[in-house]
Amino acid sequence: MKPRGPRQTICDEPGGSPRNPYCGGKLKSVTTLDPEAALEAGKGQEVFRCQICGTLYSEVSPYAPAGR
């Protein structure tokens, strides 16, 4: 699970070719998650999934300092 940047709407996962340096798939909100992914995201966090590669993004970074 990756943290989603401010106003990020496309996937920034690295691609495999020089012609396509990143995935570029649209991020859509996920309504149901498996229990492991829900635990990793944290309680009450919105989760997004890339429509192309399936990478999960969390609304707030778990590594961000508290209070920001």
C-alpha positions as CSV (number, residue, x, y, z in Angstrom):
1,M,0.0,0.0,0.0
2,K,1.4,3.4,-1.0
3,P,0.4,6.8,0.3
4,R,-1.6,8.9,-2.1
5,G,-0.3,12.4,-2.7
6,P,-2.4,15.5,-2.5
7,R,-4.8,15.7,-5.4
8,Q,-3.2,12.5,-7.0
9,T,-5.6,11.0,-9.5
10,I,-3.3,8.7,-11.5
11,C,-1.0,5.8,-10.5
12,D,2.7,6.6,-10.3
13,E,3.9,3.0,-10.1
14,P,7.1,2.6,-12.2
15,G,6.5,1.0,-15.6
16,G,8.6,-1.5,-17.3
17,S,9.6,0.3,-20.5
18,P,11.3,3.7,-21.3
19,R,8.3,4.5,-23.5
20,N,5.9,4.2,-20.5
21,P,7.9,5.3,-17.4
22,Y,4.9,4.9,-15.1
23,C,1.6,3.1,-15.0
24,G,-0.8,6.1,-15.4
25,G,-4.0,4.2,-14.5
26,K,-6.8,6.1,-12.8
27,L,-7.3,5.8,-9.1
28,K,-10.8,4.7,-8.0
29,S,-12.2,4.5,-4.4
30,V,-12.4,0.9,-3.0
31,T,-15.6,0.0,-1.1
32,T,-14.7,-3.5,0.1
33,L,-11.2,-4.6,1.2
34,D,-9.8,-7.9,2.4
35,P,-9.1,-7.8,6.1
36,E,-5.3,-7.6,5.7
37,A,-5.5,-4.5,3.4
38,A,-8.0,-2.9,5.8
39,L,-5.7,-3.4,8.7
40,E,-2.7,-2.0,6.8
41,A,-4.7,1.1,5.7
42,G,-5.9,1.9,9.2
43,K,-9.3,2.5,10.7
44,G,-11.5,4.9,8.8
45,Q,-9.0,5.6,6.0
46,E,-10.2,5.8,2.4
47,V,-8.4,3.5,0.0
48,F,-8.0,3.8,-3.7
49,R,-7.0,1.2,-6.3
50,C,-5.3,1.7,-9.7
51,Q,-7.6,0.4,-12.5
52,I,-4.6,-0.9,-14.5
53,C,-2.0,-2.4,-12.2
54,G,-4.1,-2.8,-9.0
55,T,-1.8,-0.9,-6.7
56,L,-3.5,0.2,-3.5
57,Y,-3.2,3.8,-2.2
58,S,-4.0,5.1,1.3
59,E,-5.6,8.5,1.7
60,V,-3.1,9.5,4.5
61,S,0.4,8.3,4.8
62,P,1.0,6.1,7.8
63,Y,4.5,7.6,8.0
64,A,3.3,11.3,8.2
65,P,3.9,13.0,11.6
66,A,0.9,13.3,13.9
67,G,-0.9,16.6,13.8
68,R,-0.4,17.4,10.1
